[in-house]
Amino acid sequence: MVLPLPLRPVSTMVLDFERSNKRTERQRKTDPIRDKFTTLAPEPALKNLNLPSKWPFVSSLELKTSPRSASTVKEACPREMQKLGDFKLPHFFNYPPYFTLQPVRETREKQVQLWKELILDYCRTQKIFVIKLEEEFPLFSNSVIERTLSHEAREAFLSALAAEGRAEWLDKGHRSCLILWHRIQEWADIIVNFVKDNGFEDSVMTVEEIRSGIESRGTELHGIDRTILMRALKLLEQKGKLAIFKGTSTDDEGIKFSV
């Protein structure tokens, strides 16, 4: 039987996270999203350590970090969470790495997917149809963690939506983007259901009545972007389900349904 070596009591146990970072540098592959939550132990976890039971020969614990890794630990565990009214933000929105385009392809794909879902969800609940990259937009910054999406990141996330038919650039310079939380075909289906539900199969309505009339209140059509509405109406016109006729002005455009 091998007897254990006697333990020498020590007053302080040092956890050197900076050294740990260097040892695992090759494994991390410059992936900060994964690294910040696996390599570094958050401060609350260190404070809750039960020293007498875990290391009976240690009387105190010292966290040794460089200024860089110390700030990383702080960033990884935000004490406050950003809020946008009643809209429930996902957890990733409160972590700094997600506000920087990630260099590792697999990680960036996951990052882009999360942002696509967030943008669509937010625009749908807030009825936002156009995002302008050079103007302030609630999702593009988080004051709690002091992070803001770069222009490159904004364009990348919206371009990813455009590639799936969930957004369209309104100009060649990619300054304004039309958000399609419903695709045009889906909007067309919503119009048809609206017409049937209200008994307008053989009725005539104006474009503005559909967008802001009493009948459309409480529906997704109320307040719809005019560009999206006209594209959906023209799609239905091509299918023979309605006819669009001109009035004395643009606002007087009429719709004769035949669904």
C-alpha positions in Angstrom: 0.0 0.0 0.0 1.3 3.4 -1.0 0.9 6.1 1.6 0.0 9.5 0.4 2.5 12.3 0.9 1.8 14.6 3.7 0.1 17.9 2.7 1.7 21.1 3.7 -0.7 23.7 4.8 -0.7 26.8 2.6 -2.4 30.1 3.2 -3.4 30.9 -0.4 -4.1 28.9 -3.5 -3.5 30.7 -6.8 -5.6 30.0 -9.9 -3.6 31.4 -12.8 -6.2 31.7 -15.6 -3.7 33.6 -17.8 -1.4 30.7 -17.8 -4.4 28.4 -18.5 -5.3 30.5 -21.4 -1.8 30.1 -23.0 -1.9 26.3 -22.5 -5.2 26.0 -24.4 -4.5 28.5 -27.1 -4.1 25.9 -29.8 -7.3 24.2 -28.8 -9.4 27.3 -28.8 -8.7 28.2 -32.4 -9.4 31.9 -31.7 -13.0 31.1 -30.9 -14.0 33.7 -28.3 -17.6 32.6 -28.0 -16.7 29.1 -26.9 -13.6 30.2 -25.0 -15.2 32.7 -22.7 -17.5 30.2 -21.2 -15.2 27.1 -21.0 -11.7 28.4 -20.2 -12.5 31.0 -17.7 -14.4 30.4 -14.4 -16.9 33.2 -13.7 -16.5 35.2 -10.5 -19.7 33.9 -8.8 -18.5 30.3 -9.2 -15.2 31.2 -7.5 -16.9 33.0 -4.6 -19.2 30.1 -3.9 -16.3 27.6 -3.6 -16.5 25.7 -0.3 -12.8 25.8 0.5 -12.7 23.7 3.7 -14.5 20.7 2.0 -12.8 20.9 -1.4 -9.2 21.8 -0.3 -8.9 21.5 3.5 -5.3 22.7 3.3 -6.3 26.0 1.7 -7.4 28.9 3.8 -8.0 31.5 1.0 -8.3 31.6 -2.8 -6.7 34.2 -5.0 -7.8 34.8 -8.6 -4.8 35.6 -10.7 -5.6 37.3 -14.0 -4.0 39.8 -16.4 -6.0 42.9 -17.2 -7.2 41.3 -20.4 -8.5 38.0 -18.8 -9.9 39.9 -15.8 -12.1 42.0 -18.1 -13.1 38.8 -20.0 -14.4 37.2 -16.8 -16.4 40.4 -16.0 -17.8 40.5 -19.6 -18.8 36.8 -19.5 -21.1 37.3 -16.5 -23.1 40.6 -17.0 -24.9 41.5 -13.8 -27.5 43.5 -15.7 -29.5 42.4 -18.7 -30.5 44.7 -21.6 -34.3 45.2 -22.0 -36.4 46.4 -24.8 -39.8 47.1 -23.3 -42.0 44.0 -23.2 -39.9 42.3 -25.9 -38.0 39.3 -24.5 -34.4 39.4 -25.6 -32.5 36.1 -26.0 -29.7 35.4 -23.6 -27.0 35.7 -26.3 -27.8 39.4 -26.7 -26.2 40.1 -23.4 -22.8 38.6 -24.2 -20.1 40.7 -25.9 -18.7 38.1 -28.4 -22.0 38.0 -30.3 -21.6 41.7 -31.3 -18.4 40.9 -33.2 -18.3 38.8 -36.4 -16.6 35.6 -35.5 -13.6 34.4 -37.5 -14.4 30.6 -37.2 -16.8 29.5 -39.9 -18.8 27.1 -37.8 -19.2 29.7 -35.0 -20.1 32.5 -37.4 -22.9 30.3 -38.9 -24.4 29.8 -35.5 -24.0 33.5 -34.7 -25.7 34.6 -38.0 -28.6 32.2 -37.4 -29.2 33.6 -33.9 -29.2 37.2 -35.3 -31.5 36.3 -38.2 -34.1 34.8 -35.8 -33.8 37.8 -33.5 -34.2 40.4 -36.2 -37.3 38.7 -37.7 -38.9 38.1 -34.3 -38.4 41.7 -33.2 -39.6 43.2 -36.5 -42.7 41.0 -36.5 -43.7 41.9 -32.9 -42.9 45.6 -33.4 -44.3 45.8 -36.9 -41.1 47.1 -38.4 -40.7 46.7 -42.1 -37.6 48.8 -43.0 -34.2 48.8 -41.3 -31.7 51.6 -42.2 -28.2 50.6 -41.4 -26.9 54.1 -40.8 -29.6 55.0 -38.3 -30.1 53.9 -34.7 -31.9 50.6 -34.4 -32.6 49.0 -30.9 -31.1 45.6 -31.8 -27.8 47.0 -33.1 -26.4 48.1 -29.7 -26.5 47.0 -26.0 -25.7 49.8 -23.6 -25.4 47.5 -20.6 -22.4 45.7 -22.0 -21.3 48.7 -24.1 -21.3 46.9 -27.4 -22.5 47.9 -30.9 -22.7 46.0 -34.1 -20.3 47.2 -36.8 -21.6 48.2 -40.2 -20.1 45.1 -41.6 -21.9 42.9 -39.0 -25.3 44.6 -39.7 -24.9 44.1 -43.4 -23.8 40.5 -43.0 -26.9 39.6 -40.9 -29.3 41.4 -43.2 -27.7 39.9 -46.3 -28.1 36.5 -44.8 -31.9 37.2 -44.4 -32.0 38.5 -48.0 -30.4 35.2 -49.2 -33.3 33.3 -47.7 -35.9 35.6 -49.2 -36.7 37.1 -45.8 -35.3 40.6 -46.7 -34.5 42.7 -49.7 -32.1 45.6 -50.1 -33.9 48.8 -51.2 -30.8 50.4 -52.7 -27.5 49.3 -54.3 -25.5 50.8 -51.5 -27.2 48.5 -48.9 -28.3 51.4 -46.7 -32.0 50.4 -46.4 -33.4 46.9 -46.0 -37.0 45.7 -46.4 -37.7 43.0 -43.8 -40.1 40.2 -44.9 -41.0 38.5 -41.7 -43.7 37.1 -44.0 -42.6 36.3 -47.5 -44.7 37.9 -50.3 -46.6 34.7 -51.0 -47.4 34.5 -47.3 -48.7 38.0 -47.3 -50.8 37.2 -50.3 -52.4 34.3 -48.4 -53.1 36.6 -45.5 -54.9 39.0 -47.8 -57.0 36.1 -49.3 -58.0 34.9 -45.8 -58.8 38.5 -44.8 -61.1 38.9 -47.8 -62.9 35.6 -47.1 -63.2 36.1 -43.4 -64.9 39.5 -43.9 -67.1 38.5 -46.9 -65.3 40.8 -49.4 -65.1 38.1 -52.1 -66.8 40.4 -54.7 -66.2 43.7 -53.1 -64.1 46.8 -54.0 -61.7 48.3 -51.5 -58.9 50.9 -51.7 -55.3 50.1 -50.8 -55.5 52.4 -47.9 -58.6 50.7 -46.5 -56.7 47.5 -46.4 -53.7 49.1 -44.7 -55.5 51.4 -42.2 -59.3 50.7 -42.5 -61.6 49.6 -39.7 -61.9 46.2 -41.1 -58.2 45.5 -40.9 -57.7 46.6 -37.3 -56.4 43.8 -35.2 -55.0 41.9 -38.2 -51.4 41.7 -39.5 -52.5 43.8 -42.5 -53.1 46.9 -40.4 -50.2 49.2 -40.9 -48.5 47.0 -43.4 -45.7 48.6 -45.5 -47.2 49.8 -48.8 -44.4 48.3 -50.9 -45.0 44.9 -49.4 -48.8 45.2 -49.8 -48.6 46.2 -53.4 -46.3 43.4 -54.3 -48.6 40.9 -52.6 -51.6 42.4 -54.4 -49.9 42.2 -57.8 -49.0 38.6 -57.1 -52.7 37.9 -56.5 -53.6 39.9 -59.6 -51.3 37.6 -61.7 -53.2 34.6 -60.3 -56.6 36.2 -61.3 -57.8 36.7 -57.8 -58.2 40.5 -58.0 -57.9 43.4 -60.3 -56.1 46.7 -59.4 -57.4 49.9 -61.0 -56.1 53.4 -60.8 -57.9 56.2 -59.0 -57.4 60.0 -59.2 -54.4 59.6 -57.0 -52.0 57.0 -55.7 -54.0 56.7 -52.5 -57.2 56.0 -54.5 -56.0 52.8 -56.1 -58.8 50.3 -55.9 -58.9 46.6 -55.6 -61.7 44.4 -57.0 -61.6 41.0 -55.4 -62.7 37.8 -57.1 -61.6 35.0 -54.8 
